[in-house]
């Protein structure tokens, strides 16, 4: 009799743990009101509006969760989240990886307490554009020109931006730097993208390095003003930067600028592509992290209407396309949903 009772108790416990309304399910629910801050971008900007829409969706599905959106930016967001000045934040994969590791020159020390809930929320492509009459179609050719001491004129992102270190890492893969260009007698203009357009149109530069979503308005304008070629990066470069900085790997099928994106572009052009991800502090409760990503994954139709950039997020691969370790609560959800083993 005692043995039968023991078996019955064990069976009941298994049912309770496994059933949707059981103990495990309860562990994943938000049972007490919680208010969190979400650091986004500038007030009224794309990131700010995008976060606001998702925050409202989450509050509608789970009234115990209130997410307050506050202004921020790509470089500061992972630091603020790591230090728990904010609970969540928008991030860009390569910036987040640099922040996590504390890579110079952008960061002076590691920020180890930032985690990811998932990606991809927006994608951004490295564009290397060159005047067609220079005859350069891939970065190896451009690097050889610099190594041979040829004088070239280039425009690169402003110092202090997150884009410049990414460009520098790509150049380093090919064994050159912006300083090498200047040492060979060439010129380097650090400029905002709007100014790059004029520099290129007026032939003050023949090559530009940018990091933009598709299609990039600046690239479109430059391509119309002069016969131009997008300069391809090698598969080896794409793989290297993905491994070092968490940009998208080639197996995502996104590491290219698709043909026809710009005037005269007849082929796909391989390049480095970064992605937006949703950050969270490691100490945010597992059930809260679980609930946030669960709502996002289970309401994709509404998610996609909030902002076109959200259409890049696919629940089945949301756990994969990130640069940082997943929050345990998010990992639990992806496994419960069958997306992650």
C-alpha positions in Angstrom: 0.0 0.0 0.0 2.8 2.4 1.0 4.5 1.6 -2.4 1.3 2.4 -4.3 0.9 5.7 -2.5 4.5 6.7 -3.2 3.9 6.0 -6.9 0.7 8.0 -6.9 2.4 11.0 -5.3 5.2 10.8 -7.8 2.8 10.6 -10.7 0.8 13.6 -9.5 4.0 15.6 -9.1 5.0 14.8 -12.7 1.6 15.9 -14.0 1.8 19.2 -12.0 5.3 20.0 -13.3 4.5 19.1 -16.9 1.0 20.5 -17.2 0.5 24.0 -18.7 -1.0 25.2 -15.4 1.5 23.3 -13.3 4.4 24.4 -11.2 6.9 24.9 -14.1 4.4 27.1 -15.9 3.8 29.2 -12.8 7.5 29.7 -12.4 7.6 31.4 -15.8 4.7 33.8 -15.1 4.9 37.4 -13.8 2.8 37.3 -10.7 3.7 40.7 -9.2 3.8 44.1 -10.8 7.2 45.1 -12.1 8.4 48.3 -13.8 11.6 48.2 -16.0 13.4 50.8 -18.1 14.3 50.2 -21.7 17.2 52.3 -23.1 16.6 52.9 -26.8 17.8 55.8 -29.1 17.2 59.5 -29.3 13.6 60.6 -28.5 11.4 60.3 -31.5 14.0 58.3 -33.5 13.6 54.9 -35.0 14.9 52.9 -32.0 12.8 55.0 -29.6 9.6 54.5 -31.5 10.3 50.9 -32.1 10.9 50.2 -28.4 7.7 52.1 -27.4 5.6 50.0 -29.7 6.9 46.7 -28.4 6.7 48.0 -24.8 3.0 48.7 -25.3 2.4 45.3 -26.8 4.0 43.6 -23.8 2.0 45.6 -21.3 -1.2 44.7 -23.1 -0.4 41.0 -23.0 1.0 41.1 -19.5 -0.4 43.9 -17.3 2.0 43.2 -14.5 4.9 44.3 -16.7 5.5 48.0 -17.4 8.4 48.9 -19.7 9.4 52.6 -19.7 11.4 53.7 -22.7 14.3 56.1 -22.1 16.7 57.8 -24.6 20.1 56.2 -25.3 22.4 55.1 -28.1 24.3 52.2 -29.6 27.6 52.8 -27.7 26.1 53.6 -24.3 23.3 51.1 -24.2 25.2 47.9 -23.4 27.1 49.7 -20.7 23.9 51.1 -19.1 22.3 47.7 -19.2 25.4 45.9 -17.8 25.6 48.4 -14.9 21.8 48.0 -14.3 21.1 51.7 -14.8 18.5 50.3 -17.2 17.0 46.8 -17.4 16.7 46.4 -21.1 18.2 48.1 -24.2 18.6 48.0 -27.9 22.0 46.9 -29.1 24.0 46.3 -32.2 25.9 43.0 -32.3 29.4 44.1 -32.9 29.1 47.1 -30.5 27.7 44.8 -27.8 30.6 42.3 -28.3 33.1 45.1 -27.9 31.3 46.4 -24.8 31.2 42.9 -23.3 34.9 42.3 -23.9 36.0 45.9 -23.2 37.7 46.3 -26.5 39.5 49.5 -27.2 39.2 52.2 -28.4 35.5 52.3 -27.7 35.6 50.7 -24.3 38.1 50.9 -21.5 36.9 47.9 -19.5 34.6 44.9 -19.9 30.9 45.1 -19.2 30.2 41.5 -18.2 26.6 41.8 -16.9 24.8 42.4 -20.2 22.9 39.6 -21.8 20.7 39.1 -24.9 17.0 38.2 -25.2 17.2 37.7 -29.0 17.8 39.1 -32.5 17.5 40.2 -35.3 15.9 43.6 -34.9 17.2 45.5 -38.0 20.3 44.8 -40.1 23.1 47.1 -41.1 25.5 46.6 -44.0 29.1 47.7 -44.5 29.2 49.5 -47.8 32.6 50.2 -49.5 31.9 52.3 -52.5 34.4 53.2 -55.1 34.5 55.2 -58.3 34.2 52.8 -61.2 37.2 54.4 -63.1 39.5 53.2 -60.3 38.9 49.6 -61.3 38.6 48.2 -57.8 36.0 45.5 -57.2 37.2 43.8 -54.0 39.0 44.9 -50.8 42.1 42.9 -51.5 42.7 45.1 -54.6 42.3 48.3 -52.5 44.6 47.0 -49.8 47.3 46.2 -52.5 47.1 49.7 -53.8 47.8 51.1 -50.3 50.7 48.6 -49.7 52.2 49.5 -53.1 52.3 53.2 -52.0 49.5 54.5 -54.3 47.8 57.6 -53.1 44.1 57.1 -52.6 41.4 59.4 -51.1 38.8 57.9 -48.8 36.0 59.0 -46.6 35.4 57.1 -43.3 33.0 57.5 -40.3 33.6 60.1 -37.7 36.0 59.4 -34.8 34.1 58.5 -31.7 31.4 56.6 -33.6 30.9 52.8 -33.3 31.1 52.5 -37.1 34.8 53.5 -37.3 36.1 50.6 -35.2 34.2 48.2 -37.3 35.8 49.7 -40.5 39.2 49.6 -38.8 38.8 45.9 -38.0 38.0 45.1 -41.6 41.0 47.1 -42.9 43.2 45.3 -40.3 42.1 42.0 -41.7 43.5 43.1 -45.0 46.7 44.3 -43.4 46.2 48.0 -43.8 44.9 51.0 -41.8 43.6 54.5 -42.3 47.0 55.7 -41.1 48.7 53.6 -43.8 46.6 55.4 -46.4 47.8 58.7 -45.1 51.4 57.5 -44.8 51.3 56.5 -48.5 50.4 60.1 -49.4 46.7 59.5 -49.6 43.9 61.5 -47.8 41.4 60.3 -45.1 38.3 62.4 -44.4 36.4 61.5 -41.3 32.9 62.7 -42.0 29.2 62.2 -41.3 27.4 60.4 -44.1 25.7 63.5 -45.5 29.1 65.1 -45.9 30.5 62.0 -47.5 28.0 62.4 -50.3 29.4 65.9 -51.2 33.0 64.7 -50.8 32.3 61.9 -53.3 30.2 63.9 -55.7 32.8 66.6 -55.9 35.6 64.0 -56.4 37.4 65.0 -53.2 37.4 61.2 -52.4 37.1 58.2 -54.6 36.3 55.6 -51.9 33.8 55.7 -49.0 33.3 53.4 -46.0 29.8 53.4 -44.5 27.6 51.2 -42.3 24.0 51.6 -43.3 20.6 49.7 -43.6 19.4 48.9 -47.1 19.1 50.8 -49.3 21.4 53.4 -47.8 20.2 56.9 -49.0 23.8 58.2 -49.0 25.0 55.3 -51.2 22.0 55.7 -53.6 22.8 59.4 -54.0 26.5 58.8 -54.5 25.9 56.0 -57.1 23.7 58.3 -59.1 26.3 61.1 -59.1 29.2 59.0 -60.3 29.6 55.7 -62.0 30.4 53.5 -59.0 31.2 50.0 -57.9 30.4 48.3 -54.6 33.6 46.7 -53.3 33.3 43.1 -52.1 34.7 41.7 -48.9 36.0 38.1 -49.0 34.3 35.2 -47.3 37.3 34.9 -45.1 36.9 38.5 -43.9 33.2 38.0 -43.3 33.9 34.9 -41.2 36.7 36.6 -39.3 34.7 39.6 -38.3 31.7 37.4 -37.4 33.9 35.3 -35.1 35.6 38.3 -33.5 32.8 40.8 -33.2 29.5 38.9 -33.5 28.4 40.2 -36.9 26.1 37.9 -38.9 27.6 34.7 -40.1 27.4 33.6 -43.7 25.0 30.8 -42.9 22.3 33.4 -42.1 22.2 34.1 -45.9 22.3 37.8 -45.1 26.0 38.6 -45.5 25.7 40.5 -48.8 24.1 43.5 -50.5 21.6 41.9 -52.9 22.0 42.6 -56.6 19.8 45.5 -57.8 20.0 47.4 -54.5 21.8 50.2 -56.2 22.2 51.6 -59.7 24.3 49.4 -61.9 24.7 46.7 -59.3 24.3 43.4 -61.3 25.6 40.9 -58.7 25.3 40.2 -55.0 28.2 41.8 -53.1 29.5 40.0 -50.1 30.0 42.2 -47.0 30.0 42.4 -43.2 26.5 42.8 -41.8 25.6 43.7 -38.2 22.3 43.2 -36.5 20.2 44.7 -33.8 19.5 42.7 -30.7 17.5 43.1 -27.5 19.7 43.5 -24.4 18.9 42.7 -20.8 20.8 42.8 -17.5 21.7 39.3 -16.2 20.0 40.0 -12.8 16.6 40.6 -14.2 14.4 37.8 -12.9 14.2 34.7 -15.2 10.4 34.8 -15.3 10.4 38.4 -16.5 12.9 37.7 -19.2 11.0 34.5 -20.2 7.7 36.5 -20.4 9.1 39.3 -22.5 10.6 37.1 -25.2 7.6 34.8 -25.1 5.2 37.7 -25.9 7.5 38.9 -28.6 7.8 35.4 -30.2 4.1 34.6 -29.9 2.9 37.9 -31.4 5.0 38.3 -34.5 2.2 39.6 -36.7 1.6 42.5 -34.4 5.4 42.9 -33.9 6.0 43.2 -37.6 3.3 46.0 -37.9 5.1 48.0 -35.2 8.2 48.6 -37.3 9.5 47.1 -40.6 12.8 46.4 -38.9 11.1 43.8 -36.7 10.4 41.6 -39.7 14.0 40.5 -39.5 13.2 38.8 -36.2 12.2 35.1 -36.5 11.4 33.2 -33.3 12.9 30.0 -34.4 16.3 31.6 -34.9 16.0 34.5 -32.4 18.3 32.8 -30.0 21.0 32.2 -32.6 21.6 35.6 -34.1 23.0 37.3 -31.1 26.5 38.4 -30.0 26.1 38.0 -26.2 25.2 35.1 -24.0 21.5 34.5 -23.7 19.7 35.4 -20.5 18.7 32.1 -18.7 15.0 33.1 -18.8 15.2 33.6 -22.6 17.1 30.4 -23.1 14.4 28.5 -21.1 11.7 30.0 -23.4 13.5 29.1 -26.6 13.9 25.5 -25.3 10.3 25.2 -24.1 9.1 26.4 -27.5 11.2 23.8 -29.3 13.4 26.4 -31.1 16.6 25.5 -29.2 17.9 22.1 -28.0 
